[in-house]
Amino acid sequence: MGKGRPRNYSSALARWVAACHNGRITTAFRRSATECPTIPVTVRGDYICPWCYVGEARLKALSNEFDLRITHKSFLLRPDLPDEGIEHQARPGETPGELSGHLKAQALDADLTHMRRPRRTPNTLKALQVTVHARQQGKGAEVHDELFRVYWDEGEDVGQPEVIRKVLESQGIFWGPVEAALNENAYLDTVLGEYQEALDIGFEGVPAFVFGNLGFTGAQPMHVFRAVAQRARDALVADPGAFEPKP
């Protein structure tokens, strides 16, 4: 052990690393918090977007390396779809139920080993609205992740109320109040407002990721996620208020 290190250096370092990774900075380590600040990340996407699923899988992997506070916002990838959705039209390189070669390779790289091409392309307006409700119940991330999973891994039509209900109830959310809210379009303004906000910012496609005020679109390679997260963390270390709204 080098000179000048306390005897409990190794255990202290281990505790500090654990605090950084888990976001639990105790009073004893508050001075070290500037070295692993929480990075605010805003993610915009739609459940029918395959690259959103891939990109968010990479973001999850990144959360093992950085302390991230993730906020999901709605985006309507296909606002033109009818309420009942449409049958998926195969693209060049696709076979029914399978992903194209490039997308499949990227899915496997993101550890999405069960991802496949669903038969239908649903209208996701209701699914996006119930996600808003789930956020208010403290289950936004769980419902968000499960809607992606059942659509891309299991081929379920997430535009159908019975599928949405199953997802919500799997996360302990009662269907009755949600059904009433959907009938009254209680969350429609929120979804449309988030979509318009994205357009106003200049995002015309998804996935879109903003780390503090550093953004990019697309399911970029993992090294891009790391580089942007590192820049955001460096900015917060230099100025903890770097990403706060300016007066």
N, C-alpha and C positions, 0 to 999 in steps of 0.2 A: 504494500500500500504506500502511495506517495506521501511525502511530508506535508503536513498542514491539514490533512483530512481527518475529521473526527472519526472515532471508532465506529460510530453508527452510520458512516457515510453511505454504505451500500444499501442499507435498509431505508435510509432517508431518500436516496435517489429513487429506489423502487416505489416508495410511496408517492413521490412527486410525479413520476411517470404515470402511475395509476391515476393520480388526480387529474393530470392533463387529459388522459384518454377518456376518462369517465366524466369529466366536467365537474368533479366534486373537489373543489379547492377549499381546504380547511383554513381556519385562521392562521395556523402555523405556517401554511404555505402560501398565504395571500400575496406575499412579495413576489413569488414565482409565477403568479397568475398572469403577469404581463408576458411571460414567455410562451404561454399556451392559451391565448385568449379565445373566447367563443366567437366563431365566425358566423354571421348571419347569412343564410343562403336562401334565396327565393327561387323556386322551381315552377315553371309553367309548362303544362302539358295536357294531353287528352288521352283517355284510355285506349282509343283505337290507334294510337301512334306507336308503332313498334320500336322506333328509335327512342321514344320516351321511356319505355320499359327498360331498354338496354342502358340508357343514360342514367336512369335512377338506380339501377343495379350497381353501376360504377360509383355513384355518389354514396351509396351505402358502404361500399368497400372503402371509400375515402374516409368515412366517419370512424374507421378503425385507426386512422392516422392523424386526424384533426378533430378538434372539438367543434362540431357544427350545430347550429340552430336552424333547422330546416322549416321553411314555410312553403306550402303548396298553394298554387293559385290556378284557377281554371283557364283553359284555352279551348276554343271550339275549332278543332281541325277541319271538320266538315259541317259547317252550319247549314249547308244546303240539303242535308239528308232528311228524308221524310221521317215522321215519328216512328214508323215501324222498322226503319233501317233498310238495308239492301243486301242482296247476295254479294259476296266478295267476288270481284273480277280478278282472275289470276293475272299477274304481271309476268313479263318476260323472265324466264328462268325459274318460275314457280310451278310446282305441281300441287294438286289439291291437298290441303292439310299440311303442306311443307313450306318452309321459308326459302327464299332465294339463297343462292350460295353465299353471297357476301353478308347478308343479314344473319344467316345461320352461323357463319364464322364469328361474327361480332357477338351474337347471343351466347355462344359457347365460351368466348373469351370473357364475357361478363358473368359466367357461371349460371346462365339461364338454360339449363340442360333440358328442360321440358317445354320450352317455348315452341309453338307451332302456329301455323296460319289458320285463324278461325274461319269458319264457313261464311259467317255473316259479318257485315260492317254495321254496327248499331248506331242509332242516334244516342249520344251520350249525355244529352241535356239533363235528364233525370239523375243519372249517375253522378254528374258533377254537382247537382243540387244536394243530393244526399250526403255528399262529402262535406259540404258546408255545414250541414246539420251535425255530422259526426265530429267536426272540429269543435263545435260548441259543446259537445258531450265529452271532450277530451279524448276522442278516439279517431281523430282525423287521419293520422298516419296509418293506423291499423286498417281502417276501411279503405283508404287510398291504395295501400299495398295489396289488399285482398281483391279489390276490383281489377287491378292489373293482372293478378295471378289467375283468377278464374277465367278471365277473357283469353289471355295469351297461353296459359298452360292447359286449361281445360276446355277452351272453345265455347264457354258459356256466353250467351247474348246479354251483355250488361245493360242493354236498353230495356229489358223486360222486367216488370215489377217483381215477378217471383224470384228472379235471380238477385235483384237488388235486395229484396227482403232477406233472402238466405245469407247474403254477405253481412248485412247489418246484424241479424240475429246471431251470427257466428261470433260477433264482437260484443254481444251483450246489449245491443240497442233495440228497443221495442219498436215494432213496425207501425203500430197504430198512429202515434203522433207524426211519424214521418210521412205516412200515406196522406194524412190530412194536410200536412204542409205542402206536399207535392200537388195535391188537388187545388190548393190555393195559390200555387206558385210563390210560396213564401220566400224561397231562396233564389228565385229567378233573377232578381235585380242584382244580387251579389255576383252570381256567375257571369251575367252579361257585363257587369261593371268591371270585373277582373279581366274579361276578354277585351273590352274596349281599352282598358288601361295598358294592356300588352301592345295593342295596335298603336296607341298614342306614343308609347316608348319607342316603337319602331320594330317590334318583333312581329314578323309575318309568318313564322313557322316555329315549330317546337321539335324537341325539347329546348327550353331556354333556361339557362342557369345564371344567376347573379350572386356572386360572392362579395358581399358588401356593396361596392359600386362597380365591380369588375365582372363583366358578363360575356357569355358566349352562347352560341346555339349549336345544336347537334349533339349526338352521342360521341363526343370526341374521345380519342384514346386516353387511357388512364394518366399518361404523363401530362396531358393538358390539364386535367382536373387537379393533379398535384401542383402543377406550376401556378395555376390561378389561386388555389387555396393558399399556397405559400406566400404569394404576393399579398393576399388579403391579410394573412396572419402578420406578415412583416409590417404592413401599414398599421395594424392595431397595436403592435408592440411599440411602434414609434409614436403613435397617437391613439390612445384608447377611444377617443371620440371621432375617429377618422370617418366613420360611416353614419354618424348621427346627422340628422337634417340640419342644414345651416340656416341661421336666422335671416 
